[in-house]
Amino acid sequence: MDGAAMSEDAAPGLSGATRRRAIVACLLGNLFELFDFGVYGYFAVQIGRAIFPSHDPVVSILASFATYGVGFLMRPVGAAVLGSFGDRRGRKAALALTITLMALATGFTGLTPSYAQAGIWAPLMLLVCRLLQGFSTGGEWGGATAFLVEYAPPGRRGLFGSLQQLSTGLAQLCAIGSALLLNSRLAPADLDAWGWRLPFLLGFVLAPIGYYLRARVAESPEFVRTVEAGAVARSPLVLALTAHRAAVLTCLGLTMVWTVATYIYVTFLPTYATQTLGMAARTALTATILGSLANSLVVPISGLLSDRFGRWPLLVSASGLLLLSIPLFRFAATEQTFGALVVVAVVGGLLLGLYNGAAPGLLCALFPTQVRYTALSVGYNGAVMLFGGFAPFIATMLVRQTGSAIAPSYYVAACALVSLTVLCLPLKAYRAGAGHP
């Protein structure tokens, strides 16, 4: 039985209460974990000053974003190790492990001493924490997505897969909101000295709650059925990279524009607005929150559309990012107003929402249950490592080297062209769609 067919009847006989409990536990854990991983990007300036002091503020920011990107180097490693664990031992056990690792790494990030206090040990400690965060997140996205889709009733894989991205969007809103709150309430000196640490210390509190919730839910019914049939793969990573190599590469290609646009329009945009366009931090963060809200509102709608129309929401999104990214950044750079930044953030958020909602279910349909966690994690996180994680660093370097304020948009447009090309390939999984027969 192929991936699309098995997922279509993944969980037809579950009670509503069982399904709701599993979904809530998975989504809350995902929200806590991705808040912990993503909040770094919104305090990159403060972290740069504390851990990477320099006479040139751009050098500090580059060092901070480079460390942010280093965390992504471990995501494929986490994807391979935790994905294989999840395909052999179960989604539930792997997801409980990821959130535990994330809690430890995030909490110790908040406890990292400044360079003035510890010298070279400060950036080294931050680096270790970021690597552990990356390892944990490498196993989170694929596992949470597979878990949700495998709990979906017939014909609703697209909607259930989109809930993972809705949770991710809410995590981004929480991360941006924490940055906006602290920038509004604290003096710049206090924010630099200790204020940036508070969201990381919160990870010590939130992640264990997510672990408790995940430890109490039932295993994915589709994985249980695989175990009962004796079809669990002994070496899911080897199987994923051999028998399903083409599907893994397809997953990587589809994720390119998704990850780059996310980290440019959501993570990098506040820093871009303050450092390149000269806007106040609160102004930049407010505009980014509005963009994230637009993204979150569109995500479930896109998931529903993918159940009916397959890949079409992705085609519209990738085409929009290809055609509109350069004009949007040119508009922001020319106007340099709050209104212009809101337009960029909201249009980017709407286009991202279309991709965010439809992509998870479609990517799950590429793989059978026995390798889904591993293959999905490796393909997705491979693209995130290669193209998305260093997107803020690349964007900052592009602006610095070219002197052009719209240089980051070229990177988005180039990746959109690649993903759009992959979307136009005549693959059976596309015809199946997320929940479309």
RAZIVEN-V13453 format. One record per residue. N is the residue number from 1. RES is the residue in one small letter. OMEGA is omega in degrees with one decimal (none if undefined). Layout:
n=N res=RES omega=OMEGA
n=N res=RES omega=OMEGA
//
This chain:
n=1 res=m omega=-177.2
n=2 res=d omega=-174.6
n=3 res=g omega=-177.5
n=4 res=a omega=-177.0
n=5 res=a omega=-178.4
n=6 res=m omega=-179.1
n=7 res=s omega=-175.1
n=8 res=e omega=177.2
n=9 res=d omega=-170.7
n=10 res=a omega=-172.2
n=11 res=a omega=-174.2
n=12 res=p omega=-171.4
n=13 res=g omega=-178.3
n=14 res=l omega=174.4
n=15 res=s omega=179.1
n=16 res=g omega=-178.5
n=17 res=a omega=179.3
n=18 res=t omega=-179.1
n=19 res=r omega=-179.3
n=20 res=r omega=-179.9
n=21 res=r omega=179.4
n=22 res=a omega=-178.4
n=23 res=i omega=-178.7
n=24 res=v omega=179.9
n=25 res=a omega=-179.7
n=26 res=c omega=-175.5
n=27 res=l omega=178.3
n=28 res=l omega=176.7
n=29 res=g omega=178.6
n=30 res=n omega=178.8
n=31 res=l omega=-179.2
n=32 res=f omega=-174.7
n=33 res=e omega=-177.3
n=34 res=l omega=168.8
n=35 res=f omega=-179.5
n=36 res=d omega=-177.2
n=37 res=f omega=-171.4
n=38 res=g omega=-173.8
n=39 res=v omega=179.1
n=40 res=y omega=-173.6
n=41 res=g omega=-176.7
n=42 res=y omega=175.2
n=43 res=f omega=-177.5
n=44 res=a omega=-179.7
n=45 res=v omega=-178.7
n=46 res=q omega=178.1
n=47 res=i omega=178.0
n=48 res=g omega=-179.9
n=49 res=r omega=-175.6
n=50 res=a omega=-171.6
n=51 res=i omega=-177.1
n=52 res=f omega=-177.0
n=53 res=p omega=179.4
n=54 res=s omega=175.9
n=55 res=h omega=177.7
n=56 res=d omega=-177.6
n=57 res=p omega=179.3
n=58 res=v omega=177.8
n=59 res=v omega=177.7
n=60 res=s omega=-179.9
n=61 res=i omega=178.3
n=62 res=l omega=178.5
n=63 res=a omega=179.4
n=64 res=s omega=179.0
n=65 res=f omega=176.6
n=66 res=a omega=176.8
n=67 res=t omega=174.0
n=68 res=y omega=-179.8
n=69 res=g omega=-179.7
n=70 res=v omega=177.3
n=71 res=g omega=-178.9
n=72 res=f omega=176.7
n=73 res=l omega=-179.0
n=74 res=m omega=-176.6
n=75 res=r omega=175.5
n=76 res=p omega=176.7
n=77 res=v omega=176.1
n=78 res=g omega=178.9
n=79 res=a omega=-178.8
n=80 res=a omega=-176.2
n=81 res=v omega=-176.7
n=82 res=l omega=176.1
n=83 res=g omega=177.3
n=84 res=s omega=177.2
n=85 res=f omega=-179.8
n=86 res=g omega=177.6
n=87 res=d omega=179.3
n=88 res=r omega=-173.4
n=89 res=r omega=177.4
n=90 res=g omega=-179.3
n=91 res=r omega=-176.7
n=92 res=k omega=-178.4
n=93 res=a omega=-178.9
n=94 res=a omega=-178.8
n=95 res=l omega=175.3
n=96 res=a omega=178.6
n=97 res=l omega=-177.8
n=98 res=t omega=-175.6
n=99 res=i omega=175.6
n=100 res=t omega=178.4
n=101 res=l omega=-179.3
n=102 res=m omega=179.7
n=103 res=a omega=-179.1
n=104 res=l omega=-177.3
n=105 res=a omega=-177.9
n=106 res=t omega=179.6
n=107 res=g omega=-179.7
n=108 res=f omega=172.6
n=109 res=t omega=178.2
n=110 res=g omega=-179.9
n=111 res=l omega=-178.9
n=112 res=t omega=178.9
n=113 res=p omega=177.5
n=114 res=s omega=178.0
n=115 res=y omega=179.2
n=116 res=a omega=-178.6
n=117 res=q omega=-170.6
n=118 res=a omega=-179.8
n=119 res=g omega=-174.8
n=120 res=i omega=-179.6
n=121 res=w omega=-179.4
n=122 res=a omega=177.5
n=123 res=p omega=178.4
n=124 res=l omega=178.0
n=125 res=m omega=178.1
n=126 res=l omega=179.5
n=127 res=l omega=179.5
n=128 res=v omega=178.4
n=129 res=c omega=-178.2
n=130 res=r omega=177.3
n=131 res=l omega=178.6
n=132 res=l omega=174.8
n=133 res=q omega=-180.0
n=134 res=g omega=178.4
n=135 res=f omega=-179.3
n=136 res=s omega=-177.7
n=137 res=t omega=177.6
n=138 res=g omega=178.5
n=139 res=g omega=-174.9
n=140 res=e omega=-170.6
n=141 res=w omega=-178.6
n=142 res=g omega=-179.0
n=143 res=g omega=-179.9
n=144 res=a omega=-179.6
n=145 res=t omega=178.5
n=146 res=a omega=-179.1
n=147 res=f omega=-178.4
n=148 res=l omega=-177.7
n=149 res=v omega=-179.5
n=150 res=e omega=173.7
n=151 res=y omega=-173.2
n=152 res=a omega=171.8
n=153 res=p omega=-178.9
n=154 res=p omega=176.4
n=155 res=g omega=-177.2
n=156 res=r omega=179.7
n=157 res=r omega=179.6
n=158 res=g omega=179.3
n=159 res=l omega=-178.5
n=160 res=f omega=175.8
n=161 res=g omega=180.0
n=162 res=s omega=179.5
n=163 res=l omega=176.9
n=164 res=q omega=179.9
n=165 res=q omega=172.9
n=166 res=l omega=176.3
n=167 res=s omega=177.2
n=168 res=t omega=178.0
n=169 res=g omega=177.2
n=170 res=l omega=176.1
n=171 res=a omega=176.7
n=172 res=q omega=177.9
n=173 res=l omega=178.6
n=174 res=c omega=179.9
n=175 res=a omega=178.9
n=176 res=i omega=179.8
n=177 res=g omega=177.8
n=178 res=s omega=177.6
n=179 res=a omega=179.3
n=180 res=l omega=-179.6
n=181 res=l omega=-177.8
n=182 res=l omega=176.2
n=183 res=n omega=-178.7
n=184 res=s omega=-171.7
n=185 res=r omega=-174.8
n=186 res=l omega=172.1
n=187 res=a omega=-178.9
n=188 res=p omega=-179.1
n=189 res=a omega=178.5
n=190 res=d omega=178.4
n=191 res=l omega=178.6
n=192 res=d omega=-173.0
n=193 res=a omega=-174.7
n=194 res=w omega=-173.7
n=195 res=g omega=-178.0
n=196 res=w omega=-177.9
n=197 res=r omega=-171.6
n=198 res=l omega=179.9
n=199 res=p omega=179.1
n=200 res=f omega=177.9
n=201 res=l omega=176.8
n=202 res=l omega=178.6
n=203 res=g omega=176.7
n=204 res=f omega=-176.0
n=205 res=v omega=-172.2
n=206 res=l omega=-173.5
n=207 res=a omega=177.0
n=208 res=p omega=175.5
n=209 res=i omega=176.8
n=210 res=g omega=178.1
n=211 res=y omega=-179.9
n=212 res=y omega=-179.2
n=213 res=l omega=-177.2
n=214 res=r omega=-177.2
n=215 res=a omega=-174.1
n=216 res=r omega=-177.9
n=217 res=v omega=178.1
n=218 res=a omega=177.7
n=219 res=e omega=175.1
n=220 res=s omega=-178.1
n=221 res=p omega=179.4
n=222 res=e omega=176.3
n=223 res=f omega=177.3
n=224 res=v omega=179.4
n=225 res=r omega=177.6
n=226 res=t omega=177.8
n=227 res=v omega=-178.7
n=228 res=e omega=179.3
n=229 res=a omega=-178.3
n=230 res=g omega=-174.9
n=231 res=a omega=178.6
n=232 res=v omega=-177.8
n=233 res=a omega=176.2
n=234 res=r omega=-179.7
n=235 res=s omega=-175.9
n=236 res=p omega=179.8
n=237 res=l omega=178.5
n=238 res=v omega=179.6
n=239 res=l omega=-180.0
n=240 res=a omega=-175.6
n=241 res=l omega=176.8
n=242 res=t omega=-177.1
n=243 res=a omega=-176.3
n=244 res=h omega=-177.5
n=245 res=r omega=-178.4
n=246 res=a omega=179.8
n=247 res=a omega=177.3
n=248 res=v omega=177.8
n=249 res=l omega=175.7
n=250 res=t omega=177.2
n=251 res=c omega=179.1
n=252 res=l omega=-179.4
n=253 res=g omega=179.5
n=254 res=l omega=-176.4
n=255 res=t omega=-174.5
n=256 res=m omega=-177.0
n=257 res=v omega=-179.8
n=258 res=w omega=-176.3
n=259 res=t omega=-179.2
n=260 res=v omega=179.7
n=261 res=a omega=178.5
n=262 res=t omega=-175.5
n=263 res=y omega=174.8
n=264 res=i omega=-174.8
n=265 res=y omega=-176.4
n=266 res=v omega=-174.9
n=267 res=t omega=-174.5
n=268 res=f omega=-171.3
n=269 res=l omega=179.3
n=270 res=p omega=178.3
n=271 res=t omega=177.6
n=272 res=y omega=-177.6
n=273 res=a omega=-178.4
n=274 res=t omega=-173.3
n=275 res=q omega=-177.5
n=276 res=t omega=-176.9
n=277 res=l omega=175.6
n=278 res=g omega=-179.7
n=279 res=m omega=176.2
n=280 res=a omega=-177.8
n=281 res=a omega=-178.9
n=282 res=r omega=177.8
n=283 res=t omega=-178.6
n=284 res=a omega=-178.4
n=285 res=l omega=177.6
n=286 res=t omega=178.0
n=287 res=a omega=-179.4
n=288 res=t omega=176.5
n=289 res=i omega=178.8
n=290 res=l omega=176.4
n=291 res=g omega=179.0
n=292 res=s omega=175.3
n=293 res=l omega=177.6
n=294 res=a omega=177.4
n=295 res=n omega=-176.4
n=296 res=s omega=179.9
n=297 res=l omega=-176.1
n=298 res=v omega=-172.4
n=299 res=v omega=-178.3
n=300 res=p omega=176.6
n=301 res=i omega=178.7
n=302 res=s omega=177.0
n=303 res=g omega=176.8
n=304 res=l omega=179.2
n=305 res=l omega=180.0
n=306 res=s omega=175.4
n=307 res=d omega=-177.6
n=308 res=r omega=-171.4
n=309 res=f omega=177.2
n=310 res=g omega=-170.1
n=311 res=r omega=-171.5
n=312 res=w omega=175.0
n=313 res=p omega=178.2
n=314 res=l omega=178.6
n=315 res=l omega=179.3
n=316 res=v omega=-178.8
n=317 res=s omega=-178.4
n=318 res=a omega=177.9
n=319 res=s omega=178.6
n=320 res=g omega=178.8
n=321 res=l omega=177.5
n=322 res=l omega=-172.4
n=323 res=l omega=-170.5
n=324 res=l omega=-174.2
n=325 res=s omega=-179.2
n=326 res=i omega=176.3
n=327 res=p omega=-179.6
n=328 res=l omega=179.9
n=329 res=f omega=176.3
n=330 res=r omega=177.7
n=331 res=f omega=179.9
n=332 res=a omega=-178.0
n=333 res=a omega=-179.5
n=334 res=t omega=-175.2
n=335 res=e omega=-178.9
n=336 res=q omega=178.6
n=337 res=t omega=177.3
n=338 res=f omega=-179.6
n=339 res=g omega=179.6
n=340 res=a omega=179.4
n=341 res=l omega=176.5
n=342 res=v omega=178.3
n=343 res=v omega=179.6
n=344 res=v omega=-176.5
n=345 res=a omega=-176.3
n=346 res=v omega=178.4
n=347 res=v omega=176.0
n=348 res=g omega=178.8
n=349 res=g omega=178.7
n=350 res=l omega=179.5
n=351 res=l omega=176.9
n=352 res=l omega=179.4
n=353 res=g omega=176.7
n=354 res=l omega=-179.9
n=355 res=y omega=-177.6
n=356 res=n omega=-175.8
n=357 res=g omega=-173.6
n=358 res=a omega=-171.3
n=359 res=a omega=-174.9
n=360 res=p omega=-179.9
n=361 res=g omega=179.6
n=362 res=l omega=179.3
n=363 res=l omega=176.8
n=364 res=c omega=-178.5
n=365 res=a omega=179.4
n=366 res=l omega=-168.5
n=367 res=f omega=172.8
n=368 res=p omega=-174.5
n=369 res=t omega=-171.2
n=370 res=q omega=177.6
n=371 res=v omega=-171.3
n=372 res=r omega=-178.0
n=373 res=y omega=-177.4
n=374 res=t omega=-175.4
n=375 res=a omega=178.9
n=376 res=l omega=-179.0
n=377 res=s omega=-178.4
n=378 res=v omega=-179.7
n=379 res=g omega=-178.5
n=380 res=y omega=-175.8
n=381 res=n omega=173.1
n=382 res=g omega=178.0
n=383 res=a omega=179.7
n=384 res=v omega=178.7
n=385 res=m omega=-173.2
n=386 res=l omega=-169.5
n=387 res=f omega=-172.6
n=388 res=g omega=-173.4
n=389 res=g omega=179.1
n=390 res=f omega=-179.4
n=391 res=a omega=176.5
n=392 res=p omega=178.2
n=393 res=f omega=-179.9
n=394 res=i omega=-179.4
n=395 res=a omega=178.7
n=396 res=t omega=178.7
n=397 res=m omega=179.4
n=398 res=l omega=178.4
n=399 res=v omega=-177.5
n=400 res=r omega=-174.6
n=401 res=q omega=-176.9
n=402 res=t omega=-175.3
n=403 res=g omega=-179.3
n=404 res=s omega=-179.4
n=405 res=a omega=-178.3
n=406 res=i omega=-176.8
n=407 res=a omega=179.6
n=408 res=p omega=-177.9
n=409 res=s omega=178.1
n=410 res=y omega=179.4
n=411 res=y omega=177.8
n=412 res=v omega=-177.1
n=413 res=a omega=-179.8
n=414 res=a omega=178.9
n=415 res=c omega=177.1
n=416 res=a omega=179.5
n=417 res=l omega=179.1
n=418 res=v omega=-178.9
n=419 res=s omega=178.5
n=420 res=l omega=176.8
n=421 res=t omega=178.5
n=422 res=v omega=179.5
n=423 res=l omega=-178.3
n=424 res=c omega=176.8
n=425 res=l omega=-176.6
n=426 res=p omega=-178.1
n=427 res=l omega=179.4
n=428 res=k omega=-179.0
n=429 res=a omega=177.6
n=430 res=y omega=-179.3
n=431 res=r omega=175.1
n=432 res=a omega=-178.2
n=433 res=g omega=178.7
n=434 res=a omega=177.7
n=435 res=g omega=-174.8
n=436 res=h omega=-175.5
n=437 res=p omega=none
//
